[in-house]
Structures are given as C-alpha cells and as structure tokens.
Amino acid sequence: MDCYKYYSGLFGGEGIGKICLILLALLFQNTLSHAKIGPVLRTPLSDTVRLSSFDMDVTPPVGSQLAYDTEINKWDLGLRAKGIILFGSGLPIVMCAVDWLGIGNEGMDQFKNAIAAAAGTIPNHVTVNVLHQHDAPGYDPGAEQVLLEAGIDPAVIHPTNYEGTFARECIRQLTIAVRNSLDKSQPITHIGLGKSKVNKVASNRNIYDASGKVRLTRMSTTKDSLVRAEPEGLIDPELSLISFWNHDKPVAILSYYATHPQSYYRTGVVNPDFPGVARFYRQLAEPDAIHIHFNGAGGNIAAGKYNDGSHKNRLVFAERLAEGMRLAWESTKRESVKAQDIDWVVEPVILPPAKYLFKMQKELLVDNTLLKKNNGNAEKMAWLRRSESGMKIDLGCLKIKNARILYMPGELFVEYQLAAKAQRPDLFVAMAAYGDMGPGYIGTADAYKRGGYEVSELGSNVAPEVEVVLMKAIKLLLQK
C-alpha cells in the first residue's frame, strides 16, 4: 500500500489523504536533511540500500509494576528495544524487538504509529515484536481503558498489571532514539544468510494420550522427572540468521528461534532471561554489528523437557542458544544486494474472536464481577472490541532476494512456522511471532480439538477458524 492510499483510507477522503501525504513527504524530507543522508538517498533507488539501527533501555525503575509482580530489583542485564531501519526500496522499513512480556491491541498501534512518524514511513511498514520474557512489563492501553471504565485500578496486579505510564514514556523515548538513528545510517552492500540447529533448549509443551488429546502440559519449568523424560515433541530446532554488511563489515545481525524464553521467573527482578544473555554473548563476539533477536512461533514450545527450574539453567540455555547463533553466523553465506532486491509486503487479516468472549461480554453488561475476579479479562474485552470494530492485523514479510522473513501476531503455534518453511522450501524462510498480543495464543484448528492450556479460554482469544485465515495469508505473502 502506498502513502496516498494509506492516508486516504485512514482519514476518509482523497483530499485529506493528499494533504497528509504532502505533510508526510515534507516531514520525511526535513528528517532526511537533518539526518545528513539525503544526498545518498537521492542516488537511484535501484543502486542504494542504507541501514540505521537503534538500541534503547526499556527497563522500568525499581518499584514499578511488572506484568505479574512488583519490581524489587534490577539484574545485571536490563531490557532492550532494538531495531533497524532499511532505506532505499520505497518507504523505510522498520523491524523492532522488545524485551517485554507483550504489547497488544491499541498498544501496538501506538508503538507502530510513533516509530513510523520518527522514521518517515507509515505504520504498516513497521513491525514490533516482543520476546515475551515474564519478569518484564507488558502494555495494553485497551485493557487499561476497560478497567478504568469499570472503576478498577489498572495498576492492581490481579493477576497482571495494565497501568501504562511507563510504557507511554518508553514510546516517547523510542521515538527520539529512532529519529536520532537516522544520521548514523550506513550503506549496505551485502546480506548474509545462515542457519543452525539449537540443541536441548526447545520442547513441545503438550504431551498427548493414545486418542490424540492433551494429557499433560509441560510448562517452562517441569519439576517432575517423568514428565521431563517424555519425548521432545514437535519443534523447529532451526535458528535462522540474516545479516547486513557494508562490504566486509557486519552492520546488523538478526536471529530467529522459536521457544518460550523462560528459565525461571516471578522473581521481581527484571531481566531478559536466557535469550537476552545469549544475545549479549553474541554482541560481545561481534561488537561492531547490532544483534537483534526475535522469538519465532513458540506458543506451544518451551524449555520444559530440559528445565527442572534450577537457576543455573539460565546460563545453560543461554550458552546453547548462543552456540546456535554462533554456528549460524559461521555458516553464513554472503551475497551482494541492491534496493530492487528488497521489498516489504503486507497482508491485513481479521482474526475470528473466540465464541466464549461474546458470553463474557454479555455478563459484563450486568456487572463487573469478571473483571474483579481476573483483571486479565480486560485484555480479552479490549481484543473483542477491536475485532467487532473491524480492526485488522497486518502480517508483514521482508523480502530480500531469496529470503522471506515473516512477522506474525500472538503466541503462535510452531505448526505455522513449519508450514511456512514447507510451503517454500526453495527459499530461506524465517518467522518472528509475538507481534500484537491481543489474540493471545493462536493454535491450529486441530489443536483446539485436542485441548490443552494454550487453546483454553484462559489462553486463546481466537476461534479455531483462525488457522484458515493465517495459512491463507502466509501463502499469499510467500508468493508475492
């Protein structure tokens, strides 16, 4: 979608759309002139690729409310919001990963709108994905609003917290970081693609009986040795890595691996868990390139088979994940790249809300008992409101030569990632999930029949028909 179509649709008229397009163009031109990269971008688009990066601390102060607990201390490593901006192929493309539990509903709108304005692009050229660490904040102003309307304090943790003051300040600061990054862009002459297996980190959370129904759910920590002894189950053991180079100098490294990121949590000590430690190791190994890690479709994947909850396992999993990153890096094959090799395609989708949400909605018309019993239900109602209003979620795909990187919403099941790779075995396909977290867990149609926590009313806000919608969209994105 071009700027004209976007703003005409957004503001409801061609005249206003033209005015907004002109203002955006002037803003972008002014931004580029201050960023000192205008002369480079004025060279033919067919010859030019540039990249800027940003890296910001998004760790709340001690005493803040995390998603599940009050923060009592900080850890050696804080939380980061890290991203890159690609210039040269039409409107800038922004990819950002955040060390938070979740960003959902109107929260995702706010992040994308602010970043887009700072980068001189439009919101559907921005993807924001969390890594889903649990000793971390979350942000859902839609849920916050539902609670405020009901006269309930959104800062009360019952079982989570929706007060968004800190998140809104982070958005403001992130806007500044993105804008300041523009004058530090570098030319990109090559990309690199690499893959490697990660050993003994991921396992499927669900263990099935003879009839195919879920008999056990193996969470991130599994104390029972007999449950840990169960088979690893369906996972994607592959870590994918794409890198951007200025001739022989690496500029940015993006890695993708599917699993819940928990070693141990609910400590009140804010931390990025083992993916953050692994990322830090690799940042030290390649200090001149920003390393950004994305969580793949890990909704039904966790470390439970290999994790008895020992605190030492954070190091164990970090080292295993870092080793996969290292091997993918060492297997990387580089090739030259030009702007015409890069494209960003979007497929907007409407995900069907779960049927139980409508029953909950009717009950809340009578009284607020459901919100008082569990304030997490506010997030469900915020999602249903958006669904009923016709709001769509943008699925994005970065196309670079024979690489396709998909950016998806929710706690997506690994089956979607494996299906995407199977659809295009001729391409290098990777996936980041945990974008808009409004839908919650997103299972396959079969998963909703087989049961388990993830597809229960506690976990999932979408109906089984979601599989048809997403698989169709994935196919379309990979064909474009």
C-alpha positions in Angstrom: 0.0 0.0 0.0 1.4 3.4 -0.9 1.2 6.6 1.2 -1.7 8.1 -0.8 -3.9 5.0 -0.4 -3.0 4.6 3.2 -3.8 8.1 4.4 -6.8 8.5 2.1 -8.3 5.4 3.8 -7.2 6.4 7.2 -8.7 9.8 7.2 -11.7 9.1 5.0 -11.2 11.2 1.9 -8.9 11.7 -1.1 -8.4 15.4 -0.4 -7.3 14.8 3.2 -5.3 11.9 2.1 -3.4 14.1 -0.4 -2.8 16.7 2.3 -1.5 14.1 4.7 0.8 12.7 2.0 2.2 16.1 1.3 2.8 16.7 5.0 4.4 13.3 5.4 6.7 14.0 2.4 7.7 17.3 3.8 8.4 15.8 7.3 10.4 13.0 5.8 12.4 15.3 3.6 13.1 17.5 6.6 14.1 14.5 8.7 16.5 13.2 6.0 18.1 16.7 5.6 18.8 16.8 9.3 19.9 13.2 9.2 22.6 14.1 6.7 21.7 11.1 4.5 19.6 13.0 1.9 22.4 13.1 -0.8 22.9 9.3 -0.6 19.1 8.6 -0.8 18.9 10.9 -3.9 21.0 8.4 -5.8 19.0 6.0 -7.9 16.8 3.7 -5.8 18.0 0.7 -7.9 21.5 1.2 -6.6 21.0 2.2 -2.9 20.4 0.4 0.4 21.1 2.0 3.7 20.5 0.9 7.3 20.3 2.7 10.6 19.9 1.0 14.0 18.6 1.9 17.4 19.1 0.3 20.8 17.3 1.7 23.9 17.0 0.6 27.5 13.3 -0.1 28.4 13.9 -1.3 31.9 11.4 0.1 34.4 12.7 1.6 37.7 12.6 -0.4 40.9 9.2 -0.2 42.5 7.4 -0.3 39.2 4.7 -2.9 38.4 5.9 -5.6 36.0 3.3 -7.7 34.2 3.0 -10.1 37.2 4.9 -8.7 40.1 6.3 -5.5 41.7 9.8 -4.9 40.7 12.1 -5.2 43.7 15.5 -5.1 41.9 17.3 -4.9 38.6 19.5 -7.6 37.1 23.0 -7.3 35.6 21.3 -7.1 32.2 18.4 -4.8 31.6 15.6 -4.9 29.0 16.2 -3.5 25.5 14.2 -2.3 22.5 16.5 -2.9 19.5 15.7 -2.4 15.8 16.8 -1.5 12.3 15.5 0.8 9.6 16.1 -0.1 6.0 16.2 2.7 3.4 16.3 2.6 -0.4 13.4 0.5 -1.5 10.4 2.8 -1.3 9.3 3.8 2.1 11.6 2.9 5.0 11.1 -0.5 6.7 11.4 -0.8 10.5 11.9 -4.0 12.5 12.0 -3.7 16.3 12.3 -6.4 19.0 11.4 -5.5 22.6 12.2 -7.4 25.8 8.7 -7.2 27.2 6.0 -9.7 28.0 3.6 -8.3 25.5 2.3 -5.3 23.6 -1.3 -5.6 22.5 -4.3 -4.0 20.9 -4.1 -0.2 21.0 -0.6 -0.5 22.5 0.7 -2.0 19.2 -1.0 0.9 17.3 0.8 3.4 19.5 4.2 1.8 19.1 3.9 1.5 15.3 2.5 4.9 14.8 5.2 6.6 16.8 8.0 4.7 15.2 6.6 5.3 11.8 6.4 9.0 12.3 10.0 9.1 13.6 11.4 7.0 10.7 9.4 8.8 8.0 7.3 5.9 7.0 3.8 4.5 7.5 2.7 2.2 10.3 2.3 -0.9 8.1 6.0 -0.6 7.2 6.8 -1.1 10.9 6.8 -4.4 12.9 7.2 -4.6 16.7 7.6 -8.0 18.3 8.2 -8.8 21.9 10.4 -11.6 23.2 7.9 -12.5 25.9 10.1 -12.5 29.0 8.0 -12.8 32.1 10.0 -10.7 34.6 9.2 -7.7 32.4 6.4 -5.2 31.7 3.5 -5.5 29.3 1.4 -2.8 27.6 -2.2 -2.9 26.6 -4.0 0.5 26.9 -7.2 -1.0 25.5 -7.3 -3.3 28.6 -6.3 -0.3 30.8 -9.3 1.6 29.4 -11.7 -1.3 30.0 -10.6 -1.4 33.7 -10.8 2.4 34.1 -14.4 2.4 32.7 -15.3 -0.3 35.2 -13.8 1.8 38.1 -11.0 -0.7 38.6 -7.4 0.5 39.2 -5.4 -0.9 36.3 -2.2 -0.9 38.4 -3.5 -3.7 40.6 -1.9 -7.0 39.8 -4.7 -9.5 39.6 -3.0 -11.4 38.1 -1.4 -8.8 35.9 -0.9 -5.0 35.6 -2.2 -2.7 32.9 -1.2 0.7 34.1 0.7 2.2 31.1 2.5 5.3 32.3 6.0 3.8 31.9 5.2 2.3 28.5 4.0 5.6 27.2 7.2 7.3 28.3 9.1 4.5 26.6 7.3 5.2 23.3 8.3 8.8 23.6 11.9 7.9 24.2 11.9 5.3 21.5 10.6 7.9 19.0 13.7 10.0 19.9 16.0 7.1 19.5 14.6 6.2 16.1 14.8 9.8 14.9 18.4 10.2 16.2 19.5 7.0 14.4 18.8 8.4 11.0 22.0 10.4 10.8 24.0 7.3 11.6 22.9 5.2 8.6 25.4 3.1 6.7 25.4 1.7 3.2 24.5 -2.0 2.8 26.3 -3.8 0.0 25.7 -7.4 1.1 23.3 -9.6 3.1 24.2 -12.9 4.8 22.0 -15.9 5.4 22.9 -18.7 7.9 21.1 -21.5 9.8 22.0 -23.9 12.6 20.2 -26.3 14.9 19.9 -25.4 18.6 20.3 -28.5 20.9 18.4 -29.2 24.1 16.5 -26.0 24.6 13.1 -26.3 23.0 10.4 -28.9 23.6 6.7 -29.1 22.8 4.6 -28.1 25.8 1.9 -30.7 25.1 2.0 -34.4 25.7 -0.8 -36.4 24.1 -2.6 -39.6 25.0 -3.4 -42.5 22.7 -6.6 -40.7 21.4 -4.6 -37.6 20.5 -5.9 -35.5 23.4 -3.6 -33.4 25.6 -2.9 -35.4 28.8 -0.1 -33.2 30.2 1.1 -29.7 29.5 4.8 -29.3 30.1 5.4 -25.7 31.1 8.7 -23.8 31.0 9.8 -25.3 34.3 9.0 -29.0 34.8 9.8 -30.4 38.3 8.5 -34.0 37.5 11.4 -36.0 36.1 9.0 -38.5 34.5 7.3 -35.7 32.6 10.7 -34.3 31.5 11.5 -37.8 30.2 8.7 -37.6 27.7 9.7 -37.1 24.1 10.8 -33.7 22.9 7.7 -33.5 20.6 7.2 -31.2 17.6 9.5 -28.2 17.5 11.5 -26.3 14.9 15.1 -26.9 16.1 16.5 -24.4 13.5 17.8 -21.0 14.3 17.8 -18.6 11.3 20.1 -15.6 11.0 20.2 -12.8 8.5 23.0 -10.2 8.5 23.5 -6.9 6.8 27.0 -5.9 5.6 28.9 -2.8 4.5 31.4 -4.7 2.3 33.3 -6.8 4.8 31.9 -5.1 7.9 28.8 -6.6 9.5 26.3 -3.8 10.4 23.3 -5.7 11.8 22.6 -9.3 12.7 19.0 -10.6 13.2 18.3 -14.0 14.6 15.1 -16.0 14.9 14.3 -19.0 17.1 11.0 -20.4 18.4 10.6 -21.1 22.1 9.2 -19.5 25.2 12.1 -17.6 26.8 11.7 -18.6 30.4 14.4 -20.4 32.6 12.9 -19.2 35.9 10.8 -16.2 36.7 8.3 -14.4 39.0 11.3 -13.2 41.0 10.5 -9.4 40.9 14.0 -8.9 39.5 13.6 -7.6 36.0 15.7 -9.4 33.4 15.8 -10.5 29.7 16.2 -14.2 30.6 18.3 -16.6 28.5 17.6 -15.1 25.0 18.9 -11.8 26.3 22.0 -13.4 27.7 22.7 -15.3 24.5 22.2 -12.1 22.5 24.6 -10.3 24.8 27.2 -13.0 24.3 26.9 -12.7 20.5 27.0 -8.9 20.8 30.4 -9.2 22.5 31.6 -11.6 19.9 30.7 -9.3 17.0 30.8 -5.8 18.7 30.5 -3.7 15.5 27.1 -5.1 14.5 23.9 -4.7 16.4 22.5 -8.1 17.3 18.7 -8.3 17.4 16.9 -11.5 18.4 13.3 -12.4 17.6 11.1 -15.1 19.1 9.7 -17.4 16.5 6.3 -19.2 16.6 6.9 -20.6 20.1 3.4 -20.5 21.5 3.4 -24.3 22.2 7.2 -24.5 22.7 9.2 -24.2 26.0 12.3 -25.5 27.7 10.3 -27.8 30.0 11.9 -31.1 28.9 15.3 -29.7 29.8 14.4 -27.5 32.7 13.8 -28.5 36.3 13.7 -24.9 37.4 17.3 -24.8 38.6 18.6 -21.2 38.4 21.8 -22.5 36.8 19.8 -23.4 33.7 19.6 -19.8 32.6 23.3 -20.0 31.8 22.9 -23.5 30.3 20.2 -22.4 27.9 21.9 -19.1 27.1 25.0 -20.9 26.1 23.1 -23.4 24.0 21.2 -20.7 22.2 24.4 -18.6 21.8 26.1 -21.7 20.3 23.3 -22.0 17.7 23.7 -18.3 16.9 27.5 -18.8 16.5 27.1 -21.8 14.2 24.5 -20.0 12.1 26.9 -17.0 11.9 29.8 -19.2 10.9 27.7 -20.9 8.2 26.6 -17.6 6.8 26.9 -17.1 3.0 27.0 -13.5 1.7 25.7 -12.1 -1.5 25.5 -8.6 -2.9 22.3 -6.7 -2.5 20.7 -3.7 -4.2 17.5 -1.8 -3.4 15.5 -3.6 -6.0 16.2 -6.8 -4.2 14.3 -5.6 -1.1 10.5 -5.4 -0.7 8.1 -5.2 2.2 4.7 -6.8 1.7 1.7 -6.7 4.0 -1.4 -8.9 4.3 -4.1 -7.4 6.6 -6.2 -10.0 8.3 -9.2 -10.2 10.5 -8.8 -12.9 13.1 -12.1 -14.5 14.3 -12.7 -13.9 18.0 -13.3 -16.9 20.3 -17.0 -17.6 20.9 -16.7 -17.5 24.7 -15.7 -13.8 24.5 -19.3 -12.9 23.5 -20.7 -14.6 26.5 -18.2 -12.8 28.7 -19.2 -9.5 27.1 -22.9 -10.1 28.0 -22.0 -10.9 31.6 -20.0 -7.7 31.9 -23.1 -5.7 30.8 -24.7 -6.8 34.0 -21.8 -6.2 36.4 -18.0 -6.1 36.6 -17.5 -9.4 38.6 -15.4 -11.0 35.8 -13.0 -8.1 35.8 -12.8 -8.0 39.6 -12.2 -11.8 39.6 -9.5 -11.6 37.0 -8.4 -8.2 35.5 -6.7 -10.2 32.7 -10.2 -10.4 31.2 -9.9 -6.7 30.4 -7.4 -7.6 27.7 -9.9 -10.1 26.3 -12.6 -7.4 26.1 -10.2 -5.0 24.5 -9.4 -7.5 21.8 -13.1 -8.3 21.3 -13.9 -4.5 20.9 -11.3 -4.2 18.2 -12.5 -7.3 16.5 -16.1 -6.1 16.4 -14.9 -2.7 15.1 -13.3 -4.5 12.1 -9.7 -3.7 13.0 -7.2 -5.7 11.1 -3.8 -7.0 12.0 -1.0 -6.5 9.5 1.1 -9.6 8.7 4.4 -8.4 7.3 7.0 -10.1 5.1 10.5 -8.8 4.4 11.7 -10.0 1.0 15.4 -9.9 0.3 16.5 -11.9 -2.7 15.7 -15.5 -1.8 15.0 -14.7 1.9 11.5 -14.3 3.3 11.1 -13.1 6.9 7.5 -13.3 8.2 6.3 -11.1 11.1 3.2 -12.5 12.9 0.9 -11.8 15.8 0.3 -13.5 19.1 1.7 -16.6 20.8 1.6 -18.6 17.5 2.0 -22.4 17.4 5.1 -23.7 15.8 3.0 -25.5 13.2 2.6 -22.2 11.4 6.3 -21.7 11.2 6.9 -25.2 10.0 4.1 -24.8 7.4 5.6 -21.6 6.1 9.0 -23.3 5.6 7.4 -26.2 3.9 5.4 -24.0 1.5 8.6 -22.5 0.1 11.5 -25.0 0.5 13.2 -23.1 -2.3 13.6 -20.0 -0.1 15.3 -19.1 3.1 12.2 -18.6 5.4 12.2 -17.4 8.9 9.5 -16.2 11.3 9.0 -13.8 14.2 5.8 -14.1 16.2 4.7 -12.3 19.4 3.6 -9.1 17.5 0.2 -7.8 18.5 -0.6 -9.9 21.6 -4.3 -9.2 21.6 -5.2 -12.6 20.2 -3.3 -14.4 22.9 -2.3 -18.0 22.0 -3.1 -18.9 18.4 -3.4 -22.6 17.8 -4.2 -24.7 14.8 -7.8 -25.9 14.2 -6.7 -29.4 15.3 -5.1 -28.1 18.5 -8.5 -26.6 19.6 -9.9 -30.1 19.3 -7.1 -31.8 21.2 -7.2 -29.4 24.2 -4.5 -28.0 26.4 -3.9 -24.8 28.3 -2.9 -22.7 25.3 -6.2 -23.2 23.4 -8.4 -23.0 26.5 -10.5 -19.9 27.5 -7.6 -18.9 29.7 -5.1 -18.8 26.9 -6.6 -18.1 23.5 -8.8 -15.2 22.3 -9.4 -16.5 18.8 -11.6 -19.2 17.3 -10.3 -22.4 15.6 -11.1 -20.9 12.2 -8.0 -18.7 12.7 -5.9 -21.4 11.0 -7.6 -20.9 7.6 -7.1 -17.2 7.8 -3.5 -17.3 8.8 -2.4 -20.1 6.5 -4.0 -18.4 3.5 -2.2 -15.1 4.4 1.1 -16.8 4.9 0.8 -18.5 1.5 -0.1 -15.1 -0.1 2.9 -13.4 1.5 5.3 -16.1 0.4 4.0 -16.0 -3.2 4.4 -12.3 -3.6 
